[in-house]
């Protein structure tokens, strides 16, 4: 027993020393914000930094002499994928629902497009090499997160020029870096995606802020999504795992107050901090108006944000707010507006071969605003650029569009990529319209729910801002809602009717022919039946000679 105890103490001390001397750091943070419509936005961020690490040079892939990877906090399965395919920067998001910019403002993580979105920066000396690695990383992430990322094939892959600049640094290997981007609006996040997501965390969901990630409550939120972001900085490779959700405490509690807490919204509390986390913090953005109480009492309040440090406190945390009065829903949009511009996007037209794409943009500010507009459409939707019209306050203004970049789609091979710059005058509304054509698909290319239609990926709008050095900086991206397009769909019931009718005819003909060929016909001759002497009619009405018996008379 004494040896066992000493051995356990030695292992514990050695693990502590290893963590102290390790080049890996793990931090977790939770940001909470009360929204204008009574909802509450939660943003979980889990960062793991691998110091003094650089992405793998793609030129070493041919030699297969990569060193063995040994990690303490960095997720091993993810690290193997990054090294196997020499990924410099990676972003993967799975979202469900519509982010309401007008009522909620900007999210903490900008990638809130509905469905699955994947993009990666890779270096290579040939396009074919990058495309092969892009296919490999898609399939590897699909197996890691149990998601249908394999459907993000070449028919959904694009390479926009300006919308997605690298968030980190790119190593100077003397090789060009290429961007690959793909999105699938029909793919949503569910429990089978959250389970492998939690396994990438050092403490899993047993301690720390990850204890709040209850799938029954997360997927009951009005909006929810998870994200994976891998970037390279001069200090090392950073992996950022994020979970965002918008919950409605009024709907969850069934009351008229917007009171919320960890136990009421997640049905869980933070019972203990993650022991290997360098920092574990919770930030609560205090409402700007109204009477409320935040509990427990925050140890620090700075710039209207209450800060809690869960690392050095050995207690059960159940942070929340209480409101003495009932909540009243706002009847108008917030003033001033939470975002500089608003977007409405529709696909007009009642026919199944033609339509019109309509974008309505409203500038909420006094100054002129320039937007970088990106459309990535599958090849089933084809643009007619000569029909582009831009109206500002019912006046034709073709001068408000510039820098058009268009990559034609290839049927069954490549989607369309449309990128341009739109100029919005101050306090005005512009309408962008463009005619489109809908493709006629083969019957084998329709999805199982063909009558529902096809989900089209959202459009992306990014403000362009001039810096002090006369360079253009990109603002926060805004994702429009996805669209549903109705294509010409055959009557899939007719093949089944033809099959049933044909099978009936074949069965009838086969049965008749089979009977003729296999049945044996025999002629049976039947002889006349002899009358029996003991016939009752003969004995009763005649004598032995067959004559009638007249010796008997009737008695009256």
ABEGO torsion letter per residue (X at the ends): XAAAAAAAAAAAAAAAAAAAABABBBBBBBBBBBBAAGBBBBBBBBBBBBBGBBBBBAAAAAAGABBBBBBAABBAAAAAAAAAAGBABBBBBBBBEBBBAAAAEBBABABABBEBBBBBBBBBABAAAAAAAAAAAAAAAAAAAGBBAAABBAAABBBBAAABBBABBBBBAGBBBBBBBBBBAABBBBAAAAAAAAAABAAEAABEAAAABBAAAAAABABBBBBBBBBBBAAEBBBBBBBBBBBBAAAAAGBABABBBAAAAAGBBBABBBAABABBBBBBBBBABEBBBBOBBBABBBGGBBBBBAAABBBBBBBBBBBABBBBBBABBBOBBABABBBBBBBBEABAABBBBBBBBBBABABBBBBBBBBBBBAABBBBAAABBBBBGGBBBAAABBGBBBBBBBBGABBBBBBBBBBBBBGBBBBBBBBBBBBBBBAAABBABAAAEBBBBBBBBBBBBBBAAGBBBBBBBBBBBBBBBBBBBBBAAAAAAAAAAAAAAAAAAAAAAAAAAABBBBBBBBBBBBBBAABAAAAAABBAAGBBBAABBBBX
